[in-house]
């Protein structure tokens, strides 16, 4: 893990709308590995929501580098849980890490990449036969039957 902060900011509007309380959240990747990470919310003159304790381990274990994109999908479970899809952003491509394993062959960023923060809310009455979502780069992301249809992209 190079040049990554010890914390990851989250969109405050998303957190206060869908999560509401701070504490530990579960982050999992498609292969089933999971990490407990502390979510803290600060309200006041400088309001923010961020992942703290546990985030450096998640980032290191998944070889995150500056420019990589993580899509956090909020799952419909009693505890706050996200399934995290990791994309390696290269100059001309975007590659999903297979099963969340380290992928040494994945493209690495060779410069500063700006990633737009985006909040998406899908209509819960949407056709239930849909079995995948498409991210902005056109890659399909499997959608589980028990998962909440809300997500954030960093």
N, C-alpha and C positions, 0 to 999 in steps of 0.2 A: 504494500500500500504506500504509494508515494504522494506526498503533498496533499493528502486528504485531511480535513479537519477532524477533530475528535467528536464532532457532532454533525447532524444533518438537519437543516431547517425544513419544516413542513408548512404548507399553506395554512395560515392561522384560521381563515374562514372555513376551510374543510374540517380542521380539527375541532373547532368550537361548534360546528353544525352537527357532525357525525360522531365524534368521540366524547367531547365535553369534559372529561376528567383526565387528570394526569395519572401516571403510574407506569407499570411495566406492560409492554405490548409484545406480542409474538410476531417475529418475522420469519417466514419460511420461504424456501425456494422450491421449484418444481420437483426436485429429487427427494423432498421430504425433510431435509435438514432444517433445523429451526434455531433461533436465537431469541433470548429475552432481552429487550432493549428498553431503557427508560425513556418515557415520553414526558417532557416537561412543558408546561404552558405558563407563560409570563404575561400578565395583563397590566396595563398601565401606560405610562408615557412611551415606553418602548415595548410593544406587545410582540410576542413571538411564540411559536411552537417548535420544538426541536427534539430529535432523538439524541440522547446523551450516552449514559453508561451502557455498554454493550454494542454501541454502533461501531467503534473502532474494530472490535472482533469480527462483526459481520462484514465490514468493508475489507478487512485483511483476509478472512477466510474465503471471500469471493473475489479476491484480487482486483478490487475496484480501483480504478485510476481516474484522474481528472478527465472529464469528458464522457465517461461511461454514463449510461442512462438507466435509471431504475424506475420501473413502473410498479407502484404499490397498489394492490387490489385489496380493498377492505372486505374481509370475509364475515359472513353472518354467523357468528359464534357467540357464546356467552362472554368469553374474554375477548378483548380487542386483539385482533389478529389480521395480519396482512400477508398475502402471497406476493413475493417480490420477483418480478421478471427483470433480468439484467441484460442490457444490450451494450455491446461494444461498438462505439461509433468510430468509423474510419472515415477517410476522406470521401470515399464513394459508396460505402455500404454501411449497413447496420445489421449486426448478427446477434441472434439470441443465443445465449450460452446454453448448451445442451445440458438439461437436468441440473443446472446450477453448479456444475463441476468447474474446476479451473480449466480454462481453455487457452493453452499457450499459443495455439494457432490463430486465436481470434485477433482481429485487427485492433491496434492500439492507436489512440489519438496522438497526432503529431503536432498539436497546437491547441490553442484555446478554442473550445467549442461552447457556444452559448446554448443553453437549454431553456426553453420556455416552460414556465410552470403553468399547468393547465388543470382545471377541475372539470370532471365530466360526471354528469348524473344521467343515467339511463332510465327511461320510463319503466316503472315496475310492471306496468300492464302491457309491456312490449311482448310481441310474439314469443312464447316460451320455447318454440322449436329452434330458435337461434342458438347455435352451439359454439360460437366464437366471436371475439371482438377483433377489430382491426386497429392497430395503433397507427399513429400518423405516418409511419414509414411503410405501411402496407403489410406488415407481418402479422399473421394471425396469432392470437393468444387464446388458448383453450379456456372455456368458461365452465366452472363446476356447477352442479345443480344446487348445492347448498350455499353458494356464495352470494353475498350482497352485491348488487349491481351498481357499485359506486367505486370510483378509483381516482387516484391522483398520479400525475406524472411529473417528474423532476427533470 
